Amino acid sequence: MPRLIDGTEVDSASEAWRHQCEAQTIAALPTLAQRRAWLESLAHKRGPEEVERLRRTMKALWEEKKHA
């Protein structure tokens, strides 16, 4: 089973896993401009709350990678 950044095991079809995969995908974009453009597009589709949630997850992923 996939494991979230907080250690929770989830189904690969879960919303939580989809969210984390999306955050990883955005964080892996090569430039800041590309990441900002993607998030701006999402803000129009899903709202600023979802973008903030993705930013928090991206930050947590970055912090985990930095300390690994």
C-alpha positions as CSV (number, residue, x, y, z in Angstrom):
1,M,0.0,0.0,0.0
2,P,1.2,3.5,-0.7
3,R,2.4,5.5,2.3
4,L,1.7,9.2,2.8
5,I,4.3,11.7,4.0
6,D,2.9,11.3,7.5
7,G,3.4,7.6,7.4
8,T,-0.3,6.7,6.9
9,E,-0.9,3.7,4.6
10,V,-3.7,4.5,2.1
11,D,-5.3,2.8,-0.9
12,S,-3.8,3.9,-4.2
13,A,-7.2,5.0,-5.4
14,S,-7.8,7.3,-2.4
15,E,-8.1,11.1,-2.6
16,A,-5.2,11.4,-0.1
17,W,-2.9,9.5,-2.4
18,R,-4.1,11.5,-5.5
19,H,-3.4,14.7,-3.6
20,Q,0.1,13.7,-2.6
21,C,1.0,12.5,-6.1
22,E,-0.3,15.8,-7.5
23,A,1.8,17.8,-5.0
24,Q,4.9,15.7,-6.0
25,T,4.2,16.3,-9.7
26,I,4.0,20.1,-9.2
27,A,7.0,20.2,-7.0
28,A,9.0,18.3,-9.6
29,L,8.5,20.9,-12.3
30,P,11.8,22.4,-13.3
31,T,11.1,26.1,-12.7
32,L,9.4,28.2,-10.2
33,A,7.4,29.9,-13.0
34,Q,6.0,26.6,-14.1
35,R,5.0,25.6,-10.6
36,R,3.3,29.0,-10.1
37,A,1.5,28.7,-13.4
38,W,0.2,25.2,-12.5
39,L,-1.0,26.4,-9.1
40,E,-2.6,29.5,-10.6
41,S,-4.5,27.3,-13.1
42,L,-5.7,25.1,-10.2
43,A,-6.8,28.2,-8.2
44,H,-9.2,29.1,-11.0
45,K,-10.6,25.5,-11.2
46,R,-10.6,24.4,-7.5
47,G,-10.2,27.6,-5.4
48,P,-7.4,29.1,-3.3
49,E,-8.0,26.7,-0.4
50,E,-6.9,23.7,-2.5
51,V,-3.9,25.6,-3.8
52,E,-2.8,26.4,-0.2
53,R,-3.4,22.7,0.7
54,L,-1.1,21.7,-2.2
55,R,1.5,24.2,-1.1
56,R,1.6,22.8,2.4
57,T,2.0,19.3,1.1
58,M,4.7,20.4,-1.3
59,K,6.6,22.1,1.6
60,A,6.3,19.0,3.7
61,L,7.6,16.8,0.8
62,W,10.5,19.2,0.4
63,E,11.3,19.2,4.1
64,E,11.3,15.4,4.1
65,K,13.6,15.3,1.2
66,K,15.9,17.8,2.7
67,H,16.3,15.8,5.9
68,A,16.6,12.4,4.2
